């Protein structure tokens, strides 16, 4: 059985660096371009909220979370072969943070911006389901990681204010 997921080699040995390095690999120019465009549009406002250092850590952790979730689901499905590369899990982490804000910190976004977050996420999930060779589980795992991690950071920020 060969499972080529980040963090596990062909012999089943754990290689944890793959959870990070796979975020910097892309299948082709279109894949790289789409991810860079998403970062250009969505990353600056979140980086402004978190500040640069926290944002970098947040982004990398979301990518790791997406890769871990993808690896877990792939192993549970006993998939014979699965390749996961790209920054999409981390980018969906950014989307997950905006989903947290849109749902639980509504005053931070106007109605139009909240609708944009919902539409982008819905389109992204639908696209991930219907387009071959896209890692739905990496995207969902990244979004979940971003939602939870931003929630944790927001909770810590609220506690410091008290």
N, C-alpha and C positions, 0 to 999 in steps of 0.2 A: 504494500500500500504506500503510495507516494502522495504526501500532502505538502504542497509548497505554499504554506501560509507564513506570514511573517513570524519569526521566532521559533519555527520548527524546521529542521533540515530533513532531507530525504530518509534519514535513518531514525527520525523521531527525536533527535537530540534538541534540547532547548538552546536557542541562540537568541537571547533577549535583545541584542543590538538591532536585530531585524525589525523590531517594532518601531524603532526610530528611523533607521536608514531607509526603510521602504517609503517613508513620507517624501523623500527627496528624489525618488525615481518616478518616471512617467512613461507610459506606453508609446506615446507619439507626441508630435508637436501640438495637435489639437487638444489632447488631454492636458498638456502643460498650459496652453493658452487659456482654456476654459478655467482651470484652477487659478491662474494668475489674474484673470478678469474678476473672478469671484472675490479674490483677496483685495484687489484694487477697490472694489465697490463696498465690501462689507467690513473689512478689517479696520480701517482707520477710525470709525466711530467707537468700536469696541476697544481698540488700543487706547484711545483717548480716555475711556471710562476706567480701564484697568491700569493704565500707565504701561510703559514699554516693557519693563522687565517682567511684570506679572503677566502681561499679554503673551510674551514669548513662551513662558512656562505653561500658561493655559493652553496655547496653541499646540505645543508638543504633547502635552498630556491628553488632549482631545484626540490627536492622531494615534497615540498609543492606545487609548480607549477604543477607538474605532477598529484598530488592528486586533486587539485582544478579543473584542466581540466577534469580529469576523472569524478569527481562529477558533473560538469556542463553538460557534454555530456550525462551521465547516466540520469540525471534529464530531459534533453531535449528529450531523447528517451523514457521517462516514463517506464524505466526498473523496473520490479517488484522486482528484487533482484540482487544486485551487491556487490561483496566483493573485496576490493582492499587492498593488503598488499605487503610489500617488498620494497626494496631500488631501484628497477628498474627505477622509475621515476628520482631519483637523479643520477643514473648511466647514464641514457640517457641524463641528463643535462650535464654531462661530455662529452658525445658524441656530444651534441649540441655545446659546446664550441669549440671542435675540428673541427666541421663543419664550424663554424664561421672563425676559423683560416685558414682552407683549402680553403674556398671560398674568404675571404676578406683580409687575411694576408698571402698570398701564400708564401712569402719569408721566413716565419717562419718554413715551412715544405718542405721537398724535394718531388718530384713527387711521389715516391713510398709511402711515408707516407700519402700523400693526397689521393691516390687511396685506401689505407688501410682504411682510415676514411670513404670513400664513400661505400666501400664494407661492412664494419661492420654495418653501418647504414642501407643499403639496406637489408642485411641479417636479421638484427634485426627487421625491419618492416615486412618483409615477414614472419618471424618466429612468430611475434606477431599476424599476421592475421590468419595463418593457424593452430596454436597450440591452442587447447582449454584451457580455464582458464587463459589466459594471457591478461592483461589489455592493449590493444593497445592504448587506449586514455591516460592512465597514462604514457606510454612510449613516445608518441608523445608530450604530455603536458610537460614532463620533458625535452625533446630535445628542444622544443620551448623555454622553460624557460632558459635553458642553453645557447642557441644561443643568446637570447635577453640580458640576464644578462651579459654574457661575452662581448657582444658588448657594453653594457653600461660601464662596467669596462675598456674596451679597450679605449673607447672614453674619459673617465675621465683621463686615463693615458696619452693619446695623448695631451689633453688640458694642463695637468701639465707640459709636456715637452716644451710647447710653452711659 
